[in-house]
Amino acid sequence: MALWSLAVALVLSMTTWFSASAVIPQLRVEWALTDGTGAWLTIAVQLGFVAGAVLSSTFNLADLIAPHQLILVGSFGAAAANLGLLACGSAGPAIALRAATGASLAAVYPPALKLIATWFQERRGTAIGILIGALTLGSAMPHLVNAAGGLEWERVVTVTSVLTALGGLIALSIPEGPFPFPRGVFEPRMIGRVFRNRGVLLASLGYFGHMWELYAMWAWMVVFFRVVFGESGAAAPLATFATIGVGAIGCYVGGVVGDRLGKPQAAALMMLISGFCAVTIGFLLDAPSWSVIVVALVWGFSVVADSGQFSALVTEVSHQSYVGTAVTLQLAVGFTLTVATIWLIPVAEDLWTWRWAFSLLAIGPALGIVAMIRLRRWLDVGDRD
């Protein structure tokens, strides 16, 4: 019951993440946005999340405050910041509010991962996979709202803000489970010790490769699909919702595979598939649109299916009193990388067209696979040099 309640809470709470990205086409007209300025509406969320995550890691907030209480505060903060977009008339203040939204969500996502880990020892990878699947579905929902047709961007922002606040209220009812982690104490030096643990370092390197690819793909698929289907109509946002949303199923499947075959192996397999899709999808622009959709759905399935494995690994190999800090710091660095690729994709598209732009994202999975091979050796053979 706790898993599904928290999954619903996370679906709702994370809808504000891509609320502005989903309506960039409308805002581009109303606020006269350039492509670069539009990118910053998404990049600002990533930077805000990183700032919030670093602050949380420094003060060990995820290990000092009950997770359900921290999630409530973060959800209300994100809802308020997102709702502030309604008072904006230009990109400047909107970018600042998007950063505040990201900073608030840093008090939602990492504590949720820690909270669900207290309910599971066995099948933890599957449980965390389901939870990240909920995040994935929440990230896709603004595109579904936008695809309804005729909806003003203000309505999309209002709906996602209300959903985020509701998610926080649901999370408040979910206590820690029967396998709680030891309570941490304020220890600023812990932030420097996290990556000296070789298992945490390798799991995090895999996660960094995963993040190099993930959010840039999520952020720019709607623009890519508008090239495929045309600027008008619901086809592009619906295809984007399906591409991102199918990742929720991928997260569950990835968790099951990880618990049965090994988390590093499952993560490496998914990165192999997603990297192949990143390289090939741009070359299908002149092919029938159904072939683009098929590759996009496979990419959406695999690109996030490995995510839960990295978080589950960190909860298992990190110092147990500072699991929340370790997970939060891993996320902070990973989301920092997303800023570079979200900015890079439109630049690459301008230089080389969509035929090559997404291929740059395959660098991350390639490096992540190497990290997973080494992590498997560290775990199975005990090579801890």
C-alpha positions as CSV (number, residue, x, y, z in Angstrom):
1,M,0.0,0.0,0.0
2,A,2.8,2.4,0.9
3,L,4.5,1.8,-2.5
4,W,1.4,2.6,-4.5
5,S,0.4,5.6,-2.3
6,L,3.9,7.1,-2.7
7,A,3.9,6.3,-6.4
8,V,0.7,8.3,-6.8
9,A,2.1,11.1,-4.7
10,L,5.2,11.3,-6.8
11,V,3.3,11.2,-10.1
12,L,1.3,14.3,-8.9
13,S,4.2,16.1,-7.3
14,M,6.6,15.9,-10.2
15,T,4.1,17.3,-12.8
16,T,5.6,20.8,-12.3
17,W,9.0,19.6,-13.5
18,F,8.1,19.9,-17.2
19,S,5.1,22.1,-17.0
20,A,6.8,25.0,-18.7
21,S,8.6,22.8,-21.2
22,A,5.3,21.4,-22.3
23,V,4.0,24.8,-23.3
24,I,7.1,26.3,-24.8
25,P,5.4,26.5,-28.2
26,Q,2.7,28.8,-26.8
27,L,5.2,30.8,-24.7
28,R,7.5,31.2,-27.7
29,V,4.7,33.2,-29.4
30,E,3.4,35.0,-26.3
31,W,6.7,36.0,-24.8
32,A,8.7,36.1,-28.1
33,L,11.1,33.4,-26.9
34,T,14.2,32.4,-28.8
35,D,15.2,28.7,-28.9
36,G,18.0,29.5,-26.4
37,T,15.6,31.3,-24.0
38,G,13.1,28.5,-24.3
39,A,15.9,26.0,-23.3
40,W,16.6,28.0,-20.2
41,L,13.0,27.4,-19.0
42,T,14.0,23.7,-18.6
43,I,17.7,24.3,-17.7
44,A,16.6,26.5,-14.8
45,V,14.7,23.7,-13.2
46,Q,17.8,21.4,-13.4
47,L,20.0,24.1,-11.9
48,G,17.5,24.8,-9.2
49,F,17.3,21.1,-8.4
50,V,21.1,20.9,-8.2
51,A,21.3,23.9,-5.9
52,G,18.5,22.5,-3.7
53,A,20.1,19.0,-3.6
54,V,23.6,20.4,-2.7
55,L,22.1,22.4,0.1
56,S,20.2,19.4,1.3
57,S,23.3,17.2,1.1
58,T,25.4,19.8,2.9
59,F,23.0,19.9,5.9
60,N,22.0,16.2,5.6
61,L,18.4,17.2,5.5
62,A,17.2,13.9,4.0
63,D,18.7,12.1,7.0
64,L,17.6,14.5,9.7
65,I,14.0,15.2,8.7
66,A,11.3,12.6,8.3
67,P,10.9,12.0,4.5
68,H,7.2,12.5,4.3
69,Q,7.5,15.9,6.0
70,L,10.2,17.0,3.7
71,I,8.2,15.9,0.7
72,L,5.3,17.9,1.8
73,V,7.4,21.1,2.2
74,G,9.0,20.5,-1.2
75,S,5.7,19.9,-3.0
76,F,4.1,23.0,-1.6
77,G,7.2,25.1,-2.6
78,A,7.2,23.7,-6.1
79,A,3.4,24.3,-6.5
80,A,3.8,27.9,-5.3
81,A,6.8,28.7,-7.6
82,N,5.1,27.1,-10.6
83,L,1.9,29.1,-10.0
84,G,3.9,32.2,-10.0
85,L,4.4,31.8,-13.7
86,L,0.9,33.2,-14.2
87,A,2.1,36.6,-13.0
88,C,5.0,36.6,-15.5
89,G,5.0,38.5,-18.8
90,S,8.5,37.6,-20.0
91,A,11.1,35.0,-19.7
92,G,13.3,36.6,-17.0
93,P,11.2,36.2,-14.0
94,A,9.8,32.9,-15.3
95,I,13.4,31.5,-15.4
96,A,13.9,32.5,-11.8
97,L,10.6,30.8,-10.8
98,R,11.6,27.7,-12.7
99,A,14.8,27.5,-10.7
100,A,12.8,27.8,-7.5
101,T,10.6,25.0,-8.7
102,G,13.6,22.8,-9.2
103,A,15.0,23.7,-5.8
104,S,11.8,22.7,-4.1
105,L,11.6,19.4,-6.0
106,A,15.0,18.5,-4.5
107,A,13.0,18.0,-1.3
108,V,10.6,15.7,-3.0
109,Y,12.5,13.2,-5.2
110,P,15.5,12.1,-3.1
111,P,13.4,11.7,0.2
112,A,10.9,9.7,-1.7
113,L,13.6,7.2,-2.8
114,K,14.8,6.9,0.7
115,L,11.3,6.5,2.1
116,I,10.4,3.6,-0.2
117,A,13.7,1.9,0.6
118,T,12.6,1.6,4.2
119,W,9.7,-0.5,3.1
120,F,11.7,-3.0,1.1
121,Q,14.8,-5.1,1.6
122,E,14.1,-7.7,-1.0
123,R,12.9,-6.6,-4.4
124,R,14.1,-3.1,-3.6
125,G,15.1,-2.5,-7.2
126,T,11.6,-3.3,-8.4
127,A,10.1,-1.0,-5.7
128,I,12.4,1.9,-6.6
129,G,11.8,1.2,-10.3
130,I,8.0,1.6,-9.8
131,L,8.6,4.8,-7.9
132,I,10.8,6.3,-10.6
133,G,8.2,5.1,-13.1
134,A,5.8,7.3,-11.3
135,L,8.2,10.2,-11.6
136,T,8.4,9.4,-15.3
137,L,4.6,9.4,-15.7
138,G,4.4,12.7,-13.8
139,S,7.0,14.2,-16.1
140,A,4.9,13.2,-19.1
141,M,1.6,14.4,-17.9
142,P,2.0,18.1,-18.9
143,H,2.3,17.0,-22.5
144,L,-1.0,15.0,-22.2
145,V,-2.7,18.1,-20.7
146,N,-1.3,20.2,-23.5
147,A,-2.4,17.7,-26.1
148,A,-6.1,18.1,-25.0
149,G,-6.3,20.9,-27.6
150,G,-7.2,24.5,-27.1
151,L,-5.9,24.7,-23.6
152,E,-4.2,27.9,-22.7
153,W,-0.8,27.6,-21.1
154,E,-2.1,29.2,-18.0
155,R,-4.5,26.3,-17.5
156,V,-1.6,23.8,-17.9
157,V,0.4,25.7,-15.2
158,T,-2.6,25.9,-12.9
159,V,-3.5,22.2,-13.2
160,T,0.1,21.0,-12.6
161,S,0.5,23.3,-9.6
162,V,-2.7,21.8,-8.0
163,L,-1.6,18.3,-8.7
164,T,1.8,18.9,-7.1
165,A,0.3,20.2,-3.9
166,L,-2.1,17.3,-3.8
167,G,0.9,14.9,-4.1
168,G,2.6,16.4,-1.1
169,L,-0.6,15.9,1.0
170,I,-0.8,12.3,0.0
171,A,2.9,11.7,0.9
172,L,2.3,13.2,4.3
173,S,0.3,10.1,5.2
174,I,3.1,7.7,4.4
175,P,5.4,6.9,7.4
176,E,8.8,5.2,7.3
177,G,8.6,1.4,6.8
178,P,9.7,-1.5,8.9
179,F,13.3,-1.3,7.7
180,P,14.3,2.3,8.6
181,F,17.8,3.6,8.1
182,P,19.7,4.7,11.2
183,R,19.0,8.4,11.9
184,G,21.9,10.6,10.8
185,V,23.3,13.6,12.6
186,F,24.5,16.9,11.1
187,E,27.9,16.1,9.6
188,P,28.9,18.4,6.7
189,R,32.1,16.3,6.1
190,M,29.8,13.4,5.0
191,I,29.3,15.1,1.6
192,G,33.0,14.7,0.9
193,R,33.1,11.0,1.9
194,V,30.2,9.8,-0.3
195,F,32.2,9.2,-3.5
196,R,35.2,7.7,-1.6
197,N,33.1,4.6,-1.3
198,R,34.0,2.7,-4.5
199,G,30.6,1.1,-4.9
200,V,28.8,4.5,-4.6
201,L,31.3,6.0,-7.0
202,L,30.8,3.3,-9.7
203,A,27.0,3.3,-9.3
204,S,27.1,7.1,-9.6
205,L,29.3,7.1,-12.7
206,G,26.7,4.8,-14.4
207,Y,24.0,7.2,-13.2
208,F,25.9,10.2,-14.6
209,G,26.0,8.5,-18.1
210,H,22.3,7.8,-17.8
211,M,21.5,11.4,-16.9
212,W,23.7,12.7,-19.8
213,E,21.1,11.2,-22.1
214,L,17.8,11.2,-20.2
215,Y,16.6,14.8,-19.6
216,A,17.8,16.2,-22.9
217,M,15.8,13.5,-24.7
218,W,12.8,14.2,-22.5
219,A,13.1,18.0,-23.0
220,W,13.5,18.1,-26.8
221,M,11.3,15.2,-28.0
222,V,8.3,17.5,-28.3
223,V,10.3,19.8,-30.6
224,F,11.6,16.9,-32.6
225,F,8.1,15.5,-33.0
226,R,6.9,18.9,-34.3
227,V,9.4,18.5,-37.1
228,V,8.0,15.0,-37.8
229,F,4.3,15.8,-37.5
230,G,4.1,19.6,-38.1
231,E,3.8,22.5,-35.7
232,S,0.0,22.3,-35.3
233,G,-2.3,19.7,-33.8
234,A,-2.1,17.3,-31.0
235,A,0.2,14.7,-32.6
236,A,3.5,16.0,-31.3
237,P,2.5,16.4,-27.6
238,L,0.6,13.1,-27.7
239,A,3.7,11.3,-29.2
240,T,5.8,13.0,-26.6
241,F,3.5,11.9,-23.8
242,A,3.6,8.3,-25.1
243,T,7.4,8.4,-25.5
244,I,8.1,9.7,-22.0
245,G,5.2,7.8,-20.4
246,V,6.2,4.4,-21.7
247,G,9.2,4.8,-19.5
248,A,7.0,4.1,-16.5
249,I,6.6,0.5,-17.8
250,G,10.3,0.4,-18.5
251,C,11.2,1.3,-14.9
252,Y,9.1,-1.6,-13.6
253,V,10.6,-4.0,-16.1
254,G,14.1,-2.7,-15.4
255,G,13.5,-3.2,-11.6
256,V,12.3,-6.8,-12.1
257,V,15.2,-7.7,-14.3
258,G,17.7,-6.0,-11.9
259,D,16.4,-8.0,-8.9
260,R,16.6,-11.2,-10.8
261,L,19.7,-10.9,-12.9
262,G,21.7,-8.2,-11.1
263,K,21.3,-4.5,-11.1
264,P,24.5,-3.6,-12.9
265,Q,23.6,-6.1,-15.7
266,A,20.1,-4.7,-16.1
267,A,21.4,-1.1,-16.2
268,A,24.0,-2.0,-18.8
269,L,21.4,-3.7,-21.0
270,M,19.1,-0.8,-20.9
271,M,21.8,1.7,-21.7
272,L,22.9,-0.4,-24.7
273,I,19.4,-0.2,-26.1
274,S,18.8,3.5,-25.4
275,G,22.2,4.4,-26.8
276,F,21.4,2.6,-30.1
277,C,18.1,4.5,-30.3
278,A,19.8,7.8,-29.7
279,V,22.1,7.2,-32.6
280,T,19.5,6.0,-35.1
281,I,16.3,8.0,-34.5
282,G,17.5,11.1,-36.3
283,F,18.1,9.2,-39.5
284,L,14.4,8.3,-39.6
285,L,13.1,11.8,-40.3
286,D,12.4,10.9,-44.0
287,A,11.1,7.4,-43.1
288,P,7.4,6.7,-42.4
289,S,6.2,8.4,-39.2
290,W,5.2,5.1,-37.6
291,S,8.9,4.0,-37.7
292,V,9.9,7.1,-35.8
293,I,7.2,6.4,-33.2
294,V,8.4,2.8,-32.8
295,V,12.0,3.8,-32.2
296,A,10.9,6.6,-30.0
297,L,8.8,4.3,-27.8
298,V,11.7,1.8,-27.5
299,W,14.0,4.7,-26.6
300,G,11.5,6.1,-24.0
301,F,11.1,2.6,-22.5
302,S,14.9,2.0,-22.2
303,V,16.2,5.4,-21.4
304,V,14.8,5.5,-17.9
305,A,14.5,1.7,-17.2
306,D,18.0,1.7,-15.6
307,S,17.4,4.7,-13.3
308,G,16.0,2.7,-10.4
309,Q,19.0,0.4,-10.4
310,F,21.5,3.2,-9.7
311,S,19.5,4.5,-6.7
312,A,18.9,1.0,-5.3
313,L,22.6,0.3,-5.5
314,V,23.5,3.4,-3.6
315,T,21.0,2.5,-0.8
316,E,22.7,-0.8,-0.5
317,V,26.4,0.1,-0.6
318,S,26.5,3.6,1.0
319,H,27.0,4.3,4.7
320,Q,23.5,3.4,6.1
321,S,23.2,6.4,8.3
322,Y,23.6,8.7,5.3
323,V,21.7,7.0,2.6
324,G,19.6,10.1,2.0
325,T,22.7,12.3,1.7
326,A,24.4,9.8,-0.7
327,V,21.3,9.6,-3.0
328,T,20.8,13.3,-2.9
329,L,24.4,14.0,-3.8
330,Q,24.3,11.5,-6.6
331,L,21.2,13.2,-8.0
332,A,22.8,16.7,-7.7
333,V,25.8,15.8,-9.8
334,G,23.7,13.9,-12.3
335,F,21.3,16.8,-12.8
336,T,24.2,19.1,-13.2
337,L,25.2,17.1,-16.3
338,T,21.7,17.5,-17.7
339,V,22.2,21.2,-18.0
340,A,25.0,20.7,-20.5
341,T,23.0,18.3,-22.8
342,I,19.8,20.2,-22.6
343,W,21.7,23.3,-23.8
344,L,23.7,21.2,-26.3
345,I,20.9,19.6,-28.3
346,P,19.5,22.7,-30.0
347,V,23.0,23.9,-30.7
348,A,23.8,20.5,-32.3
349,E,20.5,20.6,-34.2
350,D,21.4,24.0,-35.6
351,L,24.8,22.8,-36.7
352,W,24.0,19.3,-38.0
353,T,20.2,19.1,-38.1
354,W,18.1,16.5,-36.1
355,R,19.8,13.8,-38.2
356,W,22.8,13.9,-35.9
357,A,21.8,16.0,-32.8
358,F,20.5,13.1,-30.6
359,S,23.5,11.0,-31.4
360,L,25.6,13.0,-29.0
361,L,23.5,11.6,-26.2
362,A,24.8,8.1,-26.8
363,I,28.1,9.1,-25.2
364,G,26.5,8.8,-21.8
365,P,25.2,5.3,-22.1
366,A,28.6,4.1,-23.5
367,L,30.5,5.4,-20.5
368,G,27.8,4.1,-18.2
369,I,28.1,0.6,-19.5
370,V,31.8,0.6,-18.7
371,A,31.0,1.7,-15.1
372,M,28.5,-1.1,-14.7
373,I,30.9,-3.7,-15.9
374,R,33.4,-2.6,-13.3
375,L,30.7,-2.4,-10.6
376,R,29.6,-5.9,-11.3
377,R,33.2,-7.0,-10.8
378,W,33.5,-5.0,-7.6
379,L,30.3,-6.6,-6.2
380,D,30.7,-10.2,-7.4
381,V,34.5,-10.8,-7.2
382,G,35.2,-8.5,-4.3
383,D,37.9,-6.5,-6.1
384,R,38.0,-3.5,-3.9
385,D,41.3,-1.9,-4.9
